[in-house]
């Protein structure tokens, strides 16, 4: 009788270990001197102090901020296209964009990838995206876990989760409790759908309309697949810059990451109970993909704003006195900012006009 091995059960640790050696080399691109390199360690090491003043952080009352998230059913698009080199950016963005709205500086990121059978190219492509996302965020990819789970996932499919940790001085935490009537609302353009609403997207465009991912659509100026797989924009460097510039003036009142639930559900999380945010929907033009989805699904405007970011990936609520200077600074940082609304007296609601 043949002696069975782990490889016979579908888990090839030799192949996986070889891939991980290459992954460790990629991870080092995200390191700074605060990372204590310990290859194949059981945990990642990150120092909060440094003898070198260049890297020492002057936090009077440091608070750690942590976030975790996944990519959701956008993974299905990656599977269908067999394109895995950008989905890792989405994974990083989902946690980092949540973390920065509280005023935190991203420190490090960890990932968890569960896969049926390790495919060297696919796994390396996934991690390339994660590394790229960490580079955009200014944080270290400190570690992760790749779980090979034969019989659990279909061939070519996997699941991902990400975990981010940042730091903020206690007196610099962005709470949103000082938003007042008259404050202005600035919207930063998204790169498209980001990573939310894909269950509805697939229902409308693929299941119902039977559209093909490889087909070119003039209104999108690209194929449907390339539009849907566009990675989420990461706003870490922009938010860090704007917070640094206006900290002493206390001009930044609140920041909201526009993810699942859109503006309608996310902005109320960062305003006081006696404030409404009035949004002028004519003040910016969403990317064509949103109207493309609306038309094919016969979806109401209210539902679109409740599900999707509608072209605005991040919202900043600020003192109106600094409107002009802030808009110029954001443009210089490479963003496309829009003045999209104002804060008014109310009952913690978002009113889309």
ZIVEN-V529763 format. One record per pair of residues at least 6 apart in sequence whose C-alpha atoms are under 7 Angstrom apart, sorted by the first residue. I is the first residue (numbers start at 1). J is the second residue. If there is no record, write none. Layout:
# ZIVEN-V529763
i->{I | I}
j->{J | J}
This chain:
# ZIVEN-V529763
i->{10 | 11 | 11 | 16 | 19 | 23 | 23 | 27 | 27 | 30 | 30 | 30 | 30 | 30 | 30 | 31 | 34 | 34 | 34 | 35 | 35 | 35 | 36 | 36 | 44 | 44 | 49 | 49 | 50 | 59 | 60 | 61 | 61 | 62 | 62 | 62 | 62 | 63 | 63 | 63 | 63 | 64 | 64 | 64 | 64 | 65 | 65 | 65 | 65 | 65 | 66 | 66 | 66 | 66 | 67 | 67 | 67 | 67 | 67 | 67 | 68 | 68 | 68 | 68 | 69 | 69 | 69 | 69 | 69 | 70 | 70 | 70 | 70 | 70 | 71 | 71 | 71 | 73 | 73 | 74 | 74 | 77 | 78 | 78 | 79 | 79 | 84 | 84 | 84 | 85 | 85 | 85 | 85 | 86 | 86 | 87 | 87 | 87 | 88 | 88 | 88 | 88 | 88 | 89 | 89 | 89 | 89 | 89 | 89 | 90 | 90 | 90 | 91 | 91 | 91 | 92 | 92 | 92 | 92 | 93 | 93 | 93 | 93 | 95 | 95 | 95 | 96 | 96 | 97 | 97 | 97 | 97 | 98 | 99 | 100 | 101 | 101 | 101 | 101 | 102 | 102 | 102 | 103 | 103 | 103 | 103 | 104 | 104 | 104 | 105 | 105 | 105 | 106 | 106 | 106 | 106 | 106 | 106 | 107 | 107 | 107 | 107 | 107 | 108 | 108 | 108 | 108 | 108 | 108 | 108 | 109 | 109 | 109 | 109 | 109 | 109 | 109 | 110 | 110 | 110 | 110 | 110 | 110 | 110 | 111 | 111 | 111 | 111 | 111 | 111 | 112 | 112 | 112 | 112 | 112 | 112 | 113 | 113 | 113 | 113 | 113 | 113 | 113 | 114 | 114 | 114 | 114 | 114 | 114 | 114 | 115 | 115 | 115 | 115 | 115 | 115 | 115 | 116 | 116 | 116 | 116 | 116 | 116 | 116 | 116 | 116 | 116 | 117 | 117 | 117 | 118 | 131 | 134 | 134 | 136 | 137 | 137 | 137 | 174 | 175 | 175 | 176 | 176 | 176 | 176 | 176 | 177 | 177 | 178 | 179 | 179 | 179 | 179 | 180 | 181 | 181 | 181 | 182 | 182 | 182 | 182 | 183 | 183 | 183 | 183 | 183 | 183 | 184 | 184 | 184 | 184 | 184 | 184 | 184 | 185 | 185 | 185 | 185 | 185 | 185 | 185 | 185 | 186 | 186 | 186 | 186 | 186 | 186 | 186 | 187 | 187 | 187 | 187 | 187 | 187 | 187 | 187 | 188 | 188 | 188 | 188 | 188 | 188 | 188 | 188 | 189 | 189 | 189 | 189 | 189 | 190 | 190 | 190 | 190 | 191 | 191 | 192 | 192 | 193 | 193 | 194 | 194 | 195 | 196 | 196 | 196 | 197 | 197 | 197 | 201 | 204 | 204 | 205 | 205 | 209 | 213 | 213 | 213 | 214 | 214 | 214 | 215 | 215 | 216 | 216 | 216 | 217 | 217 | 219 | 220 | 220 | 238 | 243 | 246 | 251 | 251 | 252 | 252 | 252 | 253 | 253 | 254 | 254 | 254 | 254 | 255 | 255 | 255 | 255 | 256 | 256 | 256 | 256 | 256 | 256 | 257 | 257 | 257 | 257 | 258 | 258 | 258 | 258 | 259 | 260 | 260 | 261 | 261 | 261 | 262 | 262 | 262 | 262 | 262 | 263 | 263 | 263 | 264 | 264 | 264 | 265 | 268 | 268 | 268 | 271 | 272 | 273 | 273 | 274 | 274 | 274 | 274 | 275 | 275 | 275 | 275 | 275 | 275 | 276 | 276 | 276 | 276 | 276 | 276 | 276 | 276 | 277 | 277 | 277 | 277 | 277 | 277 | 277 | 278 | 278 | 278 | 278 | 278 | 278 | 279 | 279 | 279 | 279 | 279 | 279 | 280 | 280 | 280 | 280 | 281 | 281 | 283 | 283 | 283 | 284 | 286 | 286 | 287 | 290 | 327 | 330 | 331}
j->{150 | 148 | 150 | 118 | 120 | 124 | 127 | 131 | 141 | 131 | 134 | 135 | 139 | 140 | 141 | 140 | 46 | 47 | 48 | 45 | 46 | 47 | 45 | 46 | 142 | 143 | 56 | 57 | 56 | 169 | 169 | 169 | 170 | 167 | 168 | 169 | 170 | 167 | 168 | 169 | 170 | 165 | 166 | 167 | 168 | 99 | 104 | 165 | 166 | 167 | 99 | 164 | 165 | 166 | 95 | 98 | 99 | 163 | 164 | 165 | 95 | 162 | 163 | 164 | 94 | 95 | 161 | 162 | 163 | 91 | 94 | 160 | 161 | 162 | 90 | 91 | 195 | 198 | 199 | 195 | 198 | 229 | 84 | 229 | 156 | 157 | 122 | 125 | 126 | 125 | 126 | 128 | 129 | 129 | 231 | 126 | 129 | 231 | 126 | 127 | 129 | 130 | 133 | 129 | 130 | 132 | 133 | 231 | 232 | 195 | 231 | 232 | 130 | 161 | 162 | 130 | 133 | 134 | 162 | 133 | 232 | 233 | 234 | 162 | 163 | 164 | 106 | 164 | 234 | 235 | 236 | 257 | 257 | 166 | 236 | 174 | 255 | 256 | 257 | 173 | 174 | 175 | 168 | 172 | 173 | 174 | 166 | 167 | 168 | 166 | 167 | 168 | 137 | 138 | 139 | 165 | 166 | 167 | 139 | 140 | 165 | 166 | 167 | 139 | 140 | 141 | 142 | 164 | 165 | 166 | 139 | 140 | 141 | 142 | 163 | 164 | 165 | 141 | 142 | 143 | 144 | 162 | 163 | 164 | 143 | 144 | 145 | 161 | 162 | 163 | 144 | 145 | 146 | 160 | 161 | 162 | 145 | 146 | 147 | 158 | 159 | 160 | 161 | 146 | 147 | 148 | 149 | 158 | 159 | 160 | 147 | 148 | 149 | 153 | 157 | 158 | 159 | 148 | 149 | 150 | 151 | 152 | 153 | 154 | 155 | 157 | 158 | 148 | 149 | 150 | 148 | 141 | 140 | 141 | 234 | 234 | 236 | 237 | 254 | 254 | 270 | 253 | 254 | 270 | 271 | 272 | 271 | 272 | 253 | 253 | 254 | 271 | 272 | 343 | 343 | 344 | 345 | 320 | 342 | 343 | 344 | 317 | 318 | 319 | 320 | 342 | 343 | 317 | 318 | 319 | 320 | 341 | 342 | 343 | 315 | 316 | 317 | 318 | 339 | 340 | 341 | 342 | 315 | 316 | 317 | 337 | 338 | 339 | 340 | 312 | 314 | 315 | 316 | 337 | 338 | 339 | 340 | 312 | 313 | 314 | 315 | 335 | 336 | 337 | 338 | 311 | 312 | 313 | 336 | 337 | 233 | 311 | 312 | 313 | 232 | 233 | 287 | 311 | 308 | 309 | 231 | 232 | 232 | 259 | 260 | 308 | 260 | 307 | 308 | 293 | 296 | 297 | 211 | 296 | 296 | 223 | 224 | 225 | 223 | 224 | 225 | 223 | 224 | 222 | 223 | 224 | 223 | 224 | 288 | 288 | 289 | 333 | 252 | 252 | 318 | 319 | 317 | 318 | 319 | 317 | 318 | 270 | 316 | 317 | 318 | 270 | 315 | 316 | 317 | 266 | 267 | 270 | 314 | 315 | 316 | 266 | 313 | 314 | 315 | 266 | 309 | 313 | 314 | 309 | 307 | 308 | 306 | 307 | 308 | 305 | 306 | 307 | 308 | 309 | 305 | 306 | 309 | 305 | 306 | 350 | 306 | 348 | 349 | 350 | 348 | 348 | 347 | 348 | 345 | 346 | 347 | 348 | 343 | 344 | 345 | 346 | 347 | 348 | 343 | 344 | 345 | 346 | 347 | 348 | 349 | 350 | 341 | 342 | 343 | 344 | 349 | 350 | 351 | 341 | 342 | 343 | 350 | 351 | 352 | 340 | 341 | 342 | 351 | 352 | 353 | 340 | 341 | 352 | 353 | 352 | 353 | 338 | 339 | 340 | 338 | 310 | 311 | 311 | 310 | 337 | 337 | 337}
